[in-house]
Amino acid sequence: MTSQEFSEKILPQLPDTPGVYLFKDASGKVLYVGKATSLRDRVRSYFSADLIATRGRRLVDMVTKAASIDTISTDSVLEALISEANLIKYHQPLYNIEEKDNRSWNYVVITEEEFPKVLLIRGRVLASETNALYRHIFGPFPYGSQLREALKIIRKIFPFRDEKCVPANVQIAAGKKPRPCFNRQIGLCPGVCTGEISREAYAEHIAHFILFFQGKKKELIATLEKEMNKYAAAEKFEEAAHVRKTIFALTHIQDIALLKRQDKIGDARGGAFFQNTEQGFRIEAYDVAHSSGTHTVGVMTVVTDGEPTKSDYRKFRIRTKNGGDTGALQEILRRRLDHLEWPLPQLIVVDGGQAQINTAKKLLAARGFTITLAAVVKDEHHKPRDIIAPASIAGEHKTEILLANAEAHRFAVTYHRRRRDRLS
């Protein structure tokens, strides 16, 4: 499909609403599934002139093979996220499955027990456990941070028990007085820990949660309306009012947190951002290791949505002579930016201080990139002492920044020692 064909035939038909989109080949096979805040803007981004720079060769190849695009509008970004996972699970699209290791996918599971827990787990954990532990498994979800935000929103509508909530009957059997878990105190647990909800009522509660994650919102609302009318007929007006509030929440989902997270993710070139929701929040960290200026090496490590992406780690043998750490950093960044087929990060972390920040900033500007920078300053024991970065970035992503930096240091030292020992 050419850009002209897209502009003339496809773009005018696309709605400016949240939803999911499916790229299909000439035989109708689904190549790729994605979600969007605006289907029109999101799909249009695949036909931009700089697609190869912003998304890499894989997705350029996918767009080239695509013969048609289907879209499904949803009432909210939250529902688009759930629909995306259900469609990926059903179609197993080549360009989704190859995008990342299956073990790094995220799943929502409901445990098989008297008072089921709702948990978020990684694919690698799921692969190591028996499915008999779980009553339901939802996913795969590509990115953990968006899923965590989604669960926060859903939990306000359907409070559930998590791993920190001990059922009241278990506490009593242990000779203890039932105590509320923290989430019960803030209204995110329905009272499993205090005995305020029966097994039957909680099972009904979980059934509502399941319908929502199956993408059956209309069926769920119809079920709730029947419950509300039943309560009203029995003159249980307090219960009827509670169900009515749940229905209202479902039809007026407040997913601003998801919208904000999507808005942060985008193309880092030229300052023009579009919603690159498939990549996730990618941090690249760089470090240099040497022995008194000899056997100098550099590395790049990657953390995506709070998790190391080790398949994207890279090693560099430094060729620059007498450039010191900043000269080595400059060479690493220059060589990294030659690989525009690699996904671009939203944040680059360097080890050092303002000198390293300035070196990276100068090189990025010369190449036409506007990527946010952060530096991890170490004390005399080489422990993190400070983070130089915009306050919003340092605050929201502190844990990921330190993780990426620690991974870079570990990876650099290991690579340097092996190279030094091999050459000695």
C-alpha positions in Angstrom: 0.0 0.0 0.0 1.5 3.3 -1.1 1.3 6.6 0.9 -0.9 8.0 -1.9 -3.3 5.1 -1.8 -3.5 5.4 2.0 -4.1 9.2 1.9 -6.8 8.9 -0.8 -8.6 5.7 0.3 -7.9 4.8 3.9 -7.3 8.0 5.9 -10.7 9.7 5.2 -12.5 6.6 6.6 -10.5 6.4 9.8 -12.3 7.6 13.0 -10.7 10.1 15.4 -11.5 7.8 18.3 -9.7 5.3 20.6 -9.6 1.8 19.3 -7.5 -1.0 17.8 -6.2 -1.4 14.3 -5.2 -4.5 12.3 -2.8 -4.5 9.4 -3.6 -7.4 7.0 -1.9 -8.9 4.0 -3.5 -9.6 0.6 -4.8 -13.0 1.9 -6.5 -11.3 4.9 -4.0 -12.6 7.4 -3.4 -10.3 10.3 0.2 -9.0 10.3 0.1 -6.6 13.2 -2.3 -5.4 15.9 -2.0 -2.0 17.7 -4.1 0.3 19.8 -4.5 4.1 19.7 -5.9 7.1 21.4 -6.8 8.4 17.9 -7.0 5.7 15.2 -6.7 8.3 12.5 -3.5 9.9 13.9 -2.0 6.6 14.9 -2.4 4.8 11.6 -1.3 7.9 9.7 2.0 7.8 11.5 2.9 4.5 9.7 2.9 6.3 6.4 5.2 9.2 7.5 8.3 9.9 5.5 10.6 9.1 8.4 9.0 5.8 9.5 12.3 3.9 9.1 14.0 6.3 11.5 11.3 6.4 14.1 10.1 2.8 14.0 12.8 0.7 12.4 13.0 -1.6 9.4 10.7 -4.3 10.7 7.6 -2.2 10.7 8.5 -0.6 7.4 8.6 -4.2 6.1 5.2 -4.9 7.7 3.6 -1.7 6.1 5.0 -2.7 2.7 3.3 -6.1 3.0 0.0 -4.7 4.2 -2.9 -4.7 1.7 -5.6 -3.4 4.1 -6.2 -1.9 7.5 -9.2 -2.8 9.7 -10.1 -0.6 12.7 -12.4 -1.2 15.7 -13.4 1.9 17.7 -13.7 1.6 21.5 -15.3 3.9 24.1 -12.0 4.4 25.9 -8.2 3.9 25.7 -8.6 1.4 28.5 -10.9 -0.8 26.4 -8.5 -0.4 23.4 -5.7 -1.8 25.6 -7.8 -4.9 26.5 -9.0 -5.4 22.9 -5.4 -5.3 21.7 -4.4 -8.1 24.0 -7.4 -10.2 23.1 -6.7 -9.8 19.4 -3.0 -10.5 19.7 -3.8 -13.7 21.6 -6.4 -14.8 19.0 -4.5 -13.9 15.8 -0.9 -14.3 16.9 0.3 -11.7 14.4 3.8 -12.2 13.1 5.0 -8.7 13.7 3.6 -8.6 17.3 5.0 -11.9 18.3 8.5 -11.3 16.8 8.6 -7.8 18.4 9.7 -9.1 21.8 10.5 -12.3 23.7 7.2 -14.1 24.7 8.6 -14.4 28.2 8.6 -10.6 28.6 4.9 -10.2 27.9 2.6 -9.2 30.7 -0.5 -11.1 31.8 -3.4 -10.6 34.2 -4.3 -13.8 36.1 -7.1 -14.8 38.4 -6.0 -17.5 40.8 -7.8 -20.7 41.5 -8.8 -20.5 45.1 -11.8 -19.8 47.4 -11.2 -16.0 47.2 -9.3 -15.5 43.9 -6.6 -13.0 43.7 -6.0 -10.8 40.7 -2.3 -10.5 39.8 -0.1 -9.1 37.1 2.7 -11.5 36.2 5.4 -11.7 33.5 5.5 -14.4 30.8 8.7 -15.9 32.2 6.9 -16.5 35.6 3.8 -17.9 33.8 6.0 -20.3 31.8 7.6 -21.7 35.0 4.3 -22.4 36.8 1.4 -24.7 36.1 -1.8 -23.2 34.7 -3.7 -25.1 37.3 -2.9 -22.3 39.7 -5.0 -19.9 37.6 -8.7 -19.8 36.8 -8.3 -17.2 34.1 -5.3 -15.8 32.2 -5.7 -12.6 30.2 -3.0 -11.3 27.8 -0.5 -11.0 26.4 -0.2 -7.3 27.1 2.8 -5.7 25.4 3.8 -3.2 28.1 3.7 -3.5 31.8 3.5 0.2 32.7 0.3 0.8 30.7 -1.2 -2.4 32.1 -0.5 -1.3 35.7 -2.2 2.0 35.0 -5.1 0.2 33.5 -5.5 -2.1 36.6 -5.5 1.0 38.8 -8.5 2.3 36.9 -10.3 -1.0 36.8 -9.7 -1.6 40.5 -11.6 1.5 41.4 -14.6 0.1 39.5 -14.2 -3.6 40.6 -12.1 -3.8 43.8 -10.3 -7.1 44.1 -8.0 -9.1 46.4 -4.3 -9.1 45.7 -1.3 -11.0 47.2 -1.2 -8.8 50.3 -4.8 -9.5 51.3 -5.3 -12.5 53.7 -8.9 -13.7 53.8 -10.7 -13.3 57.2 -11.3 -17.1 57.5 -7.6 -17.8 57.1 -6.8 -15.2 59.8 -9.4 -16.7 62.2 -8.1 -20.2 61.6 -4.6 -19.0 62.6 -6.1 -17.6 65.9 -5.9 -14.0 64.8 -8.5 -11.3 64.7 -9.3 -10.3 61.1 -7.5 -7.1 60.1 -8.1 -5.1 57.0 -5.4 -5.0 54.4 -4.1 -1.6 53.2 -6.2 -1.7 50.0 -9.3 -2.4 52.0 -8.6 0.9 53.9 -8.5 2.8 50.7 -11.5 1.1 49.0 -9.6 -1.1 46.5 -10.3 -4.4 48.3 -14.0 -5.4 48.8 -13.5 -6.7 52.3 -12.2 -10.3 51.8 -9.7 -9.7 54.7 -12.4 -8.4 57.1 -15.1 -10.9 56.2 -17.4 -8.1 54.9 -18.0 -10.0 51.6 -19.1 -13.6 51.2 -17.5 -16.2 48.9 -20.6 -16.1 46.7 -20.7 -12.3 46.5 -17.0 -12.1 45.8 -17.3 -14.8 43.0 -20.0 -12.6 41.4 -17.7 -9.6 41.7 -14.9 -11.5 40.0 -17.3 -12.6 37.2 -17.9 -8.9 36.4 -14.1 -8.4 36.3 -13.8 -11.3 33.9 -16.5 -10.0 31.5 -14.7 -6.7 31.3 -11.4 -8.2 30.5 -13.0 -10.4 27.9 -14.1 -7.2 26.1 -17.8 -7.9 26.9 -18.7 -4.5 28.3 -22.2 -4.5 26.8 -22.9 -7.9 28.3 -21.5 -6.7 31.6 -23.7 -3.6 31.7 -26.8 -5.7 30.9 -25.9 -8.1 33.7 -25.5 -5.2 36.2 -28.7 -3.6 35.1 -30.6 -6.8 35.9 -28.9 -6.9 39.3 -29.8 -3.3 40.0 -33.5 -3.9 39.1 -33.5 -7.0 41.3 -32.2 -5.0 44.2 -34.7 -2.2 43.6 -37.6 -4.7 43.4 -36.5 -6.2 46.7 -36.3 -2.6 48.2 -32.6 -3.0 48.7 -32.0 0.6 47.6 -28.4 0.9 49.0 -27.3 -2.1 47.0 -29.1 -0.8 43.9 -27.4 2.6 44.2 -24.0 0.9 44.4 -24.6 -1.1 41.2 -25.9 2.1 39.5 -22.6 3.8 40.4 -20.7 0.9 38.9 -22.7 1.2 35.6 -22.0 4.9 35.5 -18.3 4.3 36.1 -18.2 1.8 33.2 -19.9 4.2 30.8 -17.7 7.1 31.8 -14.3 5.5 32.2 -11.7 8.0 33.4 -8.5 6.9 31.7 -6.6 10.2 31.7 -3.5 8.4 33.2 -3.4 6.1 30.1 -3.8 9.1 27.8 -0.9 10.9 29.5 1.4 7.8 29.3 0.7 7.4 25.6 1.4 11.1 25.0 4.9 10.7 26.5 5.8 8.0 24.0 6.8 9.2 20.6 9.3 10.0 17.9 12.4 11.6 19.3 13.6 13.1 16.0 13.1 16.7 15.2 10.9 17.2 18.3 7.7 16.0 16.5 6.0 13.5 18.7 3.4 10.9 17.6 2.0 8.2 19.8 4.3 5.3 19.5 2.5 3.1 21.9 3.9 -0.2 20.7 7.4 0.5 21.8 6.8 1.5 25.4 8.9 3.8 27.5 12.4 2.9 26.4 15.5 4.0 28.4 19.0 3.5 27.0 21.9 3.7 29.4 25.6 4.1 28.4 28.8 3.4 30.3 32.5 3.1 29.6 35.1 0.8 31.2 38.9 0.6 30.9 42.1 -0.1 32.8 44.0 3.2 33.1 42.9 4.1 29.6 43.7 0.8 28.0 41.3 -1.9 26.7 38.5 0.7 26.6 35.1 -0.6 25.9 31.6 0.9 26.0 28.1 -0.6 26.3 24.4 0.3 25.8 21.7 -1.3 28.0 18.0 -0.9 27.6 15.1 -0.8 30.1 11.6 -0.8 28.6 8.7 -0.1 30.9 10.8 -0.8 34.0 12.2 -4.2 32.7 15.7 -4.9 31.2 15.5 -5.7 27.5 18.7 -7.7 27.3 18.2 -8.7 23.7 18.8 -5.0 22.9 22.1 -4.6 24.8 25.1 -3.7 22.7 28.9 -3.7 23.1 31.4 -1.3 21.6 35.1 -1.6 21.2 36.3 2.0 21.5 38.5 3.2 18.7 39.0 6.8 19.9 42.5 7.4 21.3 43.2 9.8 24.2 39.6 11.1 24.3 38.9 10.0 27.9 35.5 8.9 29.0 33.7 11.8 27.2 35.5 10.9 24.0 34.5 7.3 24.4 30.9 8.3 25.1 30.8 10.5 22.0 32.0 7.6 19.9 29.4 5.2 21.4 26.5 7.5 20.8 27.7 8.3 17.3 27.9 4.7 16.4 24.6 3.9 18.1 22.8 6.7 16.1 24.1 5.2 12.9 21.7 2.3 13.6 18.3 3.9 12.8 16.8 0.5 12.5 17.1 0.2 16.3 14.1 1.7 18.2 14.8 5.2 19.5 14.6 5.8 23.2 12.6 8.4 25.0 15.4 8.8 27.6 19.2 8.4 27.5 21.1 7.9 30.7 24.8 8.5 31.0 27.2 7.7 33.8 28.9 10.8 35.1 27.8 14.4 35.5 27.3 17.6 33.5 30.3 16.9 31.3 28.7 13.7 30.0 25.4 15.4 29.6 26.9 18.2 27.6 28.8 15.7 25.4 25.6 13.8 24.6 23.5 16.9 24.1 26.0 18.3 21.6 26.1 15.1 19.6 22.3 14.6 19.6 21.8 18.2 18.4 24.3 17.8 15.6 22.4 14.7 14.4 19.0 16.4 14.7 17.6 14.5 17.7 15.8 15.8 20.7 16.0 13.0 23.3 15.7 13.7 27.0 19.0 13.2 28.9 19.8 12.1 32.4 23.1 11.5 34.2 23.7 9.4 37.3 26.3 11.0 39.6 28.3 8.7 41.8 30.0 9.2 45.2 33.5 8.1 46.1 32.3 4.5 46.6 30.8 4.6 43.1 27.3 4.6 44.6 24.5 6.7 43.0 24.5 10.1 44.8 22.3 12.3 42.5 20.4 12.3 39.2 20.8 15.2 36.8 17.6 15.3 34.8 14.4 17.4 34.4 12.5 17.2 37.7 9.5 15.4 36.2 11.7 12.7 34.6 13.9 12.2 37.7 10.8 11.9 39.9 8.7 9.6 37.8 11.4 7.4 36.4 14.0 7.3 39.2 13.8 3.6 39.7 14.2 2.8 36.0 17.0 5.3 35.6 19.0 3.7 38.4 18.2 0.2 37.1 19.4 1.1 33.6 22.6 2.7 34.9 23.3 -0.2 37.2 22.9 -2.6 34.3 25.2 -0.5 32.1 27.9 -0.5 34.8 27.6 -4.3 35.3 27.6 -5.0 31.6 30.5 -2.7 30.9 32.7 -4.1 33.7 32.0 -7.7 32.6 32.7 -7.0 29.0 35.9 -5.1 29.9 37.3 -7.9 32.1 36.7 -10.5 29.4 38.3 -8.5 26.7 41.3 -7.5 28.9 41.8 -11.1 30.0 41.6 -12.3 26.4 44.2 -9.8 25.2 46.6 -10.1 28.2 
